[in-house]
Amino acid sequence: MRRLMRELTELKNDPPEGIRVVTNEENMLDVTGIIEGPEGTPYAGGYFKVRFEFTPEFPAAPPKCWFATKIFHPNVSSQGEICVNTLKKDWKSTYGIGHILVTVKCLLIFPNPESALDEEAGRLLLEDYESYCSRAKLITSVHATPRTRPPEFETPAPVNPKEGNSIPPSTAVAPLPGDPLPLPIPPSMSPRKSVSPTPIAHPLQPSLSNTITNSLATSTSNKERVTPMPLSTANSNVSGTSDMTTAKSGKRSAATGHSGIEKRKKALKRL
């Protein structure tokens, strides 16, 4: 049962070309297939119903299948029984409803007069094809051609992906003359996410050019701020710029040495 329900759902969502499946809401096992008459055959323009009856042996055994719509065909009896090997010796448990309907549709395109259930149709097919076609077209126009196309073959209405409901194109509501039209929001005006403030950048590391510039500035300022230091006793022997400077420095060094000797003598006396 689960397999049958799954296959019926697949056939309704994605049916083969020219084939539809209808089920009874009260009995899911009451299945009817609808085959559209192939173009280029005497069955074009007709819609043929095929009924199914599932036995407890399904899918090990094929279901019972017959034409509910009257048709003039070599491989279909007057009671609607179908003669096709798929429903007999060639049946496999992997086959399903879709495979049976596709096989029957192919039988409408390529009849097999060698295994005919309708002897008259088989004979006309072999001996007088024109008479066979005219007879098949007549039966099709009388019993299989409806005034309007079956609703199962109509193009489905577009589906709204958000709501999942069918929206007929004719029900689209047009804006009134006084209503403002919705304008698309340009990318520049679209809402943006809040951005945290940019942290203050750390001071740049000293580059080679900055180091050279700073060193030059520092050396220049140091030159301007340098004060002359007095010469020590060790520097007294260095020659000066003039003789007066040399003499003064000599006197200062002598006086300094004399005072130092006197201080040493006073210290010895105290001891």
N, C-alpha and C positions, 0 to 999 in steps of 0.2 A: 504493500500500500504506500509506504514512504517513497519507494522508487517511482511509482506511478504518479504520485503527487508532484514529485520533483520534476519529472519529465513534462507533465502538463504545464507547470509553471514556466519551464524553459521554452516550450512551444508557444505559449502566449506572449512571452517577452521578446523572443527572437524566432519567429516562425519562418519556415522555408518559403521560397518564392511561390506564390499562388496557392498556399495551403494555410488554413486556419483551423483552430480547434475550439469547440464549444462544449462546455460541461454543464450539468444540471446542478444547481445549488443544493437541492435536497438530496441528491445522490451523486457523489463524485465519480462513481463507476459508470455513470451514464454519460458516455463520451461520444461526441459526433464530430467527425472531420469534414471540412468543406474544401473541395478541390475546384479550382478555377480551370475551366477548359483551356488547354494550351492553344496558343496562336498557331495558325497553319494547319489545324486539324478540323474535322467536322464538328468538334465539340467546343470550338471557340465561342465565347460569349455566354456559355452556360456555367452554372455552379452546381456541383454534384455533391450530395451529402452521403457520407460513408459512416455507418453505425458500427460500434464496437460492443462486444460482450466478453467480459473477462471471466475466465474460469478459475477455480482454486489452484489449478496447475500452473497458472501464469506466474513467472515468465518461462518456466521450463517448457510449457506448451504454448502454441500461438493462440491469440484470442480469436473469437469468432468475428468475422468481418463481412459486411455485405453493403450493396448500394441501396440506399433508401430512396434515391431519385431514379426514375426510369431512364434507361440508356440503351441505345442500340450499339452493341459491341460484341465481337466474337467471343471474348473471354468472360462475359457476364451473362448469366442466365436471366430468364424472364422474371424470376423471383429475386434477382439482385445478387445471387451467389457469385463470388469472384474466384476464377481459376488462375492462380499464380503460385509458383513453387515456393515463394517466400512464406506463404501461409500453410505450407505442407512440409515437404521433405527437406527444404532448404532453411527451415526456421532455426534460429540460434537464440539462446537465452539472452544474449546481449542486444538483440533487436528490441525495438519499442514502437510506439505509436507513430513517431515521426518517420521511421524507416518504412513502415507499412504504407503510409500515405504517399511518400515519395515514389515507392515502387508502383503503386496504383496509378499515379500520375504518368509515370513512364509507360505504363501499359496503354494509356490513352493515346500516346504518341506512336508507339510501336506495338500494334496488336499482334497476337500470335494465333494465326488461324489453325495451326496444327493441333492445338489443345482447345478447340472451340466448345463452349457450352451452348452457344446460340448457333446452330448449324446454318441457318439462313444468312446470318451476318458473316460467318466464315466463308460461305460459298460466294457471296457477292464480293467479298474482299479479294478473293482469288480470281474470280471470273469477270466481274464487272465493277471496277473500283468506282466509277462515276455513280452508278446506282447505289453503291454502298454509302458513298459520301452524301448523296442527296437524302437518303433514308435516315442516316445518322443526324444530319442537320435538322431534318423535320422533327424528329423525336426530341432533339435538344431544344429547339425553339418552343416546343409545346410544353415540355415538362421541366426543363432545367434553366430556362431564361426568365429571370424575374423582371418586373417592371423597373425596379430600382436595384442598384447594386447592394449586396448584403453589407450591413454596417461593420461586420468584422474586417472587411477589406478597405474600409475608408481610412484615409491618412489620419493618424492620431493627432490630437491637438498638442501644441507645445506645452511643455511642463516647466513650471517655475522651479528652479533648483533650490530656492530658499524655502518655499512653502510646500513643494511637492504636489501641487494641484494643477489640473489642466486649466489653461487660460485660453478661451477662444479668442482669435484675433479680432472678431467683431465687437467684443466687449471692452476694448481698450477705451479708457476715459480720456477725452481730449480736454486740455485746460480751457477755462472760460476766457473771454477777451480781457476781462479786468484782472485776472489772476496773474501774479508775477511768475515768470518761468524760473525754474530752479537752474542756477548757473553752476557750472563745475568749479570747484575750489582749485585755484592755481597752486602749484607746488610750493611757491614762495609764501603763501598764506596758510598753508596747512599747519595744524597744531604740531608743535615740536615738544620734545621731551625737555624737562628742566635740566639745565647744565650747571654743574657746580662751578663756583668761581675759580678762575685760574690761579694757582698758587704763585706767590712772588718768587721770581727766579733768583737763584743764588748768585753772588758776585762772580763775574767771569774770572777764570784763572789767568794769571799774568802770562801773556804771550811774550814772544821774543821781542817784538816791536815795542810793546808796552814796557817791558823791563828795561830796554835800552833808553827809552824816553824818560822813564822815572829816574833811572840812575844818573842821566845827564842833568835832570832838574835838581836832583839831590846834591850832586857835586857842585852845581852852580851856586845853590843856596849856601852850601857849606863854605865855599870860597868867600862869599860875601860876609858870612858871620864869623870867620876865623879871626881871633885876637892874638896879637903877638905874645908869646910866653917868654918870661925872663930866662936868660941863659943860666945854666947851672955852672958849678965849678968845673965840671968836666969839659964844658964847652968854652971855657975861657981862653984856651990856647988856639981856638979857631980864628983865623985871620978875618977881620971885619972889612967894612967898606972904606974905612978911613983910619988914620993913625989916632985920632981923638977917641974913637970908640974903643980901640985896642988899649989905650992908656987907662981909660976909665974902668974898663973891665979888669985890668991888672990891679989897680988900686983897691977895687972892691974885693977882689979875691985875697989880697994881702991882709986887708983889715979883717976880713972874715976869719982868716987863719990865726991872726994875732989874738983876736977876742976869744977864740976857742982855746988857745993855750992858757990864757989867764983864767978862764973858767975852770980848767982842769987843775991848775995850781991851787985855787981857792978850795976846790973840793978836797984836795989832798990835805990841806991845812986843817980843815974841819975834822977829818978823820984822825 
